[in-house]
Every structure is written in C-alpha cells, then in structure tokens.
Amino acid sequence: MNLLTRLANDVCLILRRPPRQQYAALCYRRAKKTGDVEVLLLTSRDTGRWVIPKGWPMEGKKAHAVAEREAFEEAGVRGRVEKNHFGFFDYDKKLRNGVQVPCRVQVHLLEVVDMVKNFPERASRTLEWVTPQEASRRVNEPELKELFLSFDKQMAQTQQQPTQDIVNL
C-alpha cells in the first residue's frame, strides 16, 4: 500500500500545473503619532480573509507596476513602490468555477504616501492598518506570515542604524 500511495503522490505532482504568477504590494507607512511601522491588510472579496493587494500580470506592465496598480484599485493607496521584489509566497486561489489554482505571488514593498476615499473596490473590502506582527497573525499563508516578520525585522534594523558622525575640519 505504501508503494501505491507514493506512486499516486508522484503522479499528482507530475500532473499538477506550474503555479500561476501574481504580483502583490506589501503596503506600509509610519504612524504619525508614534512613528511605528504599520502595514495594510484588506479583506478578500470572496472569503473575507485578510490579504494584501495582489493581481494577475497585465500586458505591457512590469511586476512592480502591477503591484502598485492593484494597491490603488483594491485599497486606494498611492506611494513609492520598490522595483525589486521583497519576497514570494504561495497559495491556492479558488476560481469562480470552484477550481483551485496554485499561485506564486511576487511581493513588492510600497511606502504609502496618500490614501483616497474613492477607489474601485472600496465597497467590497475592509481595510485596516496593523503592526507587521499582527498582520502575521491574521493572514493564512505561512510564507506571507514570514514576509511580514522579515519586513518588521528589516525595518527595525534600518531604524537602529547609527547615523554617521559629521567630522568638522
């Protein structure tokens, strides 16, 4: 039986399609009163689970530009997006027809400088600014949890780097 189980698993792996690509924005800002880093979570339209803005590739647009556009359409935020990706996470997207499709999401950091009240998906999503640690607790995807924790660690290190002393000549 063990051999049959292994063969069945191997066949499933062979027949499984490669993951479809998506692009996402990990949106962040510094709280005005405290200066603490906050990240933006929003609810998905179908399940209501906590996610970050993401979407499918768009013809003629680079990955970071797609992430930036999705952040505006889904959360109404504008800002400075990093061209280089910050990381990746995998998840299974359930399509409208019920089929689950494996997706690999390339995540770009986006420092939010402006939020608008009127954006395309405002009626179908809830937005909330939280700490990276809280975001890590709320999302379902293990690799996305790790990205939030990694981002938090990176921001803490950036904040603690000493400024160079100015030498008077």
Disulfide bonds with the S-S distance in Angstrom:
none
